[in-house]
């Protein structure tokens, strides 16, 4: 089985940040739908057999009227209509402005994207979903950042309750016996910054690492920092990917990684580089 990792699309971004954002989204969707047969490595995979994991910041400002309906219309619905199984977790921008989150926007996000986040599972995090015998566990790194003051930070916090539930899920026999175990969230689980409580850090990253360590996690996916780096081997996890920003938001790295779960060797994974021939990238 293979997984396509997307993240930090920032749909609806301001013109001064990414002026051609709508064109980028349309181009990306076209590559994944109408033109997918011309994309190397993607052409021979049926969309129904390719889970797409989106690790947050689907929109740029969840607080804006119509932000979620636009993302649903121009991005989520075309992928769903093509047959891709979708796995989505929220980022800091999905819950508000990016530096402040609120309960109203949180509730609206989960109302609009209930199927992509929870599917038929319970409406709580961690989300445990299955593709055949592969366990995919989604975390909400904004769980305890809602209603935080707008002090300009973009930190995340999973919270003790979610971490305890994660520990419980990982100890279940069916999860332990799964062919592969995939964990996905928005905030960077290894970034601490150079100051205490850095404005982009995951506050309980140490606690998360302690739980995931030695749990035979096969793949860890996240976004948030737009760097697109790899962290393979951290806390015993063979494959660890920062997805960058799938739209190249603010001209940051935009890998579109096709990850092969049949092997623990990252060199067999492929960056589809779906925006490589987008005209906006040409000098």
Secondary structure, DSSP 8 states (H G I E B T S, - for coil): -EEEEE----BT--TTT-TTHHHHHHHHHHHHTTTGGGSTTTTTS-GGGEEEEEES--BS-TTSTTHHHHHIIIIIHHHHHHT--EEEE--TTTTBSSS-B-HHHHHHHHHHTHHHHTTTS-SSSSEEEEETTEEEEE--TTTTTTT---SS---B---HHHHHHHHHHHTSHHHHTSSEEEEE-SS-SS---SSTT-TTSBTTHHHHHHHHTTS---EEEE-SS----B-TTGGG-SEEEE---TT-GGG-----EEEETT-S-GGG-EE--TTTT-GGG--
